[in-house]
Amino acid sequence: MRIRQAVPPVLTAAAAAALLLLAAPRPAAPEGGRGTLHGTVTAVYDGDTVKVRLEGRADEKVRLIGIDTPELDDERETVRMMAFLAKRFAFSRLYRAEVELLPGPEERDRYGRLLAFVRLAGGEMFNLTLVREGYAFAFLKFPFDESLRRELKAAETQARQAGRGLWRREPYPVVEAGEAGRRQGEILTVRFLCRRSVKRGGFHLLEADGADFDAAIPVEVFRSLPGPLDFEGQTVEATGLVEAYKGRPQIMIGLPVQIRRSGAKENP
């Protein structure tokens, strides 16, 4: 640490005060510039926490500033459902994306996570996007840029009024599997006849008959589903965020409540 030299006595008190103000540390500007970090998102832990591989530095666990999403371990099933959907939305937009991290006034939280705004390559501030699309609340407890505070608050109001994401009331719209590809990015219930159930990697895929659509269920979730696990030939309803995997629409199932059998098994 460099020691600041004493102010020469020839300076006036006002000039000395001005020099001290200029030398005082200032919070990093949220618009970027000095202090901005560049990297690639390598993991999404939940809606507001990701892992970023930084250029020239070690990986960092990053907590997004100014927002809060529901907790995945909440005891309430409806809250866990929204937490999972927030995570899937963040994953669909951030995973493997090149991002800029714009630090706030405080570098880290009490868990050691880097605190930052996340900006995508096209200039989109993802913290704002999460709130605007209804997957996060504006969290304004701690100080940061006033203009962004106003934007986040307005974004939450817009999401509430439009009934997006967290603010959307069930039941969700029900569509057939053939329509799912045109509704990517929406929370829907997709109804389909299960042509076959196949284990691939760490997932069970329920493939729709006559349409490009899958319900992707992690093995540990599949084992926890109530009732018989033979879905072939049955009409199934999958509720969640419609995503695309290798160009094929799917809904990722993270909770048993997201998948439901409706209708009896058909005869061969």
N, C-alpha and C positions, 0 to 999 in steps of 0.2 A: 504494500500500500504506500503510495507516494504522499509525503507529508506536505500540506499546503504551507507555503511561506507566509510569514506575517505581512500584513498590509503596510507598505511604507508610510511613515508619518506624514509625508507631504500630501497624501490623499485626503480628501474631505470625508466626513462621516458618511455622507450620502453615496459617494463613489465607492467607499468600502462596502457598504451594504449591497450595492448593485453587484459588485464582484462576487460577494458571497452567494447571492441569489442565483447568479449564472452558474456558479460552481456546484450548487446543490443538486443531488440526483433527482431525476424526473422519471415518472412511470413510462414504460414503453408505449409508444403510440399504437392504438389498435389498427390503424391503417397500414401498418407494416413498417418497412424501412429498417433502420438499425434494430437488431434484435430479432428480426424475422427469421424463422427456421424453415428449412425445406426438407421434405421427406416423403415416404410412402407408407400408407396405412397397411399394416400387416395383420391386424386382429381387431375385432370389434367385441368388446366385453359386454356392453349394454348400450342403451340409447345415447348416453352422454360420456362414455369412456372408451377410448381406443388406444391401440398401440401403434406407434409410428417409428419406422426405421429412418433416422435422421442422417442427412449427408454429412459424413465426416465425424459422426458422433455415435454413441451407443443408442440402442432402442430406448424409447421413452413411453411410459404410460401417461396418456394425456387426458385430462378432465376438461370438457368443454365449458367455457365461462358463460355465465348469464342464463343458463338453462338448467332444468332438472327433469328427469324422466322417472316414471314409476319403477319400483324395485322388483327385480326378478324373484326375490325370496319373500315377497309380501305374503302374509297368511291368507289374504283374500284372493280368491281365484280370478275374479274379474280384473283386479289390479295386476296380477301376474300375467294375465292375458295381454293387457295393454303394454306392459313392460316388454313382453316378448315381441309384440308388433313394432314397438319403437326400436328395438334392437335390430329386427329384420329390415326396417326402413333404413337405418343407419348403415347396416351391412350392404344393402343393395346399392347405396350411393357412394360409400367410402372405401370398401374393401379393395385393396390394390390401387387405390387412386393416388396420384401425385397431389400433395397438398402443401400449403404454407401454414405455418403456425405463427399466430400473432399474439405474443405474450401480453398479459394484463398487468395491472399494478403490482400484484403479488405473483412471485414466480411459481410457488408450489403450495399445495394444500397440506393438511396435517398428515395425509397418508403418503406424502412424497410424490404425488402426481404433478406433472407439469400442467400449469393452468394456461389455457390459450383459446383464442378464436381460431377456427379452422376454415381456411379459404381454399376453394377448389380452383382448378386450372383456369376455368372461365371467369373467375372473379366472384363466384357465388360464396357468400358467407354461410357456411352450413349450420352454424348455431341458429341463425335466423330462420333458415329453411325448416329445421326441426320444429320450431315453434309455430311458424306460419302454416305448416301442414298438419299441425295438431298432435305431434308426437312428443312434445315437451312443453313444460310450463316455463314462463319467464321467471328467472330466479335472480332477484335484484337486491339481495341482502347485502352483498359486498360491493364496494365501489369499483367502477370502471367507466369507460368513456360514456359521457352523458347522451350523446346522439344515438349510440347503440342501445342504451337503456330505453330510450323513447321508442326506437324501432322494435325492440323485443316486446315491449308492453303493447304496442299497437298490433304486432303480429299475433299475440295471444288473443286479443280482442277479436280480430278478424277470424281466427280459427274457431273461437267459441260461437260467434254469430253464424258462421257457415256450417257448423257441425262437423268439422273435419277431425279425423284421427281420434284422439282421446275424447273429443266432445261429441262424437257421433253416437247416436242412440241405437241400440239394437231393437229389432233384428236387422242384420245387414242385408243388403239386396241379394237376392238369390238369382244366379245365372247358370246357364248350361255350360258344359265344358267348352263347347265350340266358341263361346263368346269370351272366354277368359283371356285369350291373347290380345283382344282389343281393349282390355280393362286393366292392363298392367299398372301397378302403382296404387291400386284401389284396395280397400278392405271389403271383401265380398265373401259370400257363401257360394261355392261352386258345386253344383249337383252333377254327378256323373255315374254311369254304369262302369264298375271296375272290371276291366278286361282281364287283368292279371295283377298279382302281387309278387314282386320280385325283390330279392335282397341284392343290393349293389353297394359295395363298400360298407360304410357304416350306416346305411339307410335301407329302409323298406320303401319301395316305390309302388304306389297304387296307380296303375296306368288306366286312363280313361279309354273306353271303347268308342271308336269312331271319331276321335278328336285328339288334338295335341294338348295334353294336360296331364300332370302328375300331382299327387299328394305325396310329398317327401317326408318320411317319418324317421327320425333317428332311432337306431335299434333300441336304446334304453327307453325311449318314449313308447315305441311299438309294444314292448313287453309289458308296459304298464297300462295298456288300454283295457277297459273292461270288456267282458264277454269274449266270444270266440274270435280268433284272429284270422279267420278265413274270410277275406273280403271279395274274392273272385265271384263274379256273377251277381253281386249285390249293388244296389243303388246307394251311393255314398255322398255325404255332404261334408265338404272341407271348408272351414272358415279361416280366413287370414288374409295376409297381404299377397296379392298376385305379383309374382316376380318372374324373371326369365332366367333359365339355366341352359346355356348353350343354345339359345334361341327358342327353347320350349317353355311355355308358361307352366308355373308350378306354384303351389302353396306349401310353405314349410310348416310342419306341425311340431310345436314345442310343448303343447299341453293336451292331455286327453280330451278336454272339452272342445277342441277344435275339429274333431272328427266324429262323425255320427253315421251309423247305418240306418237307412230307411228303405223298407221294402224287403220282401222275402227273397231268398236265393232262387234264381231261375233254374228250371230243369234243363239239362243238356239237350 
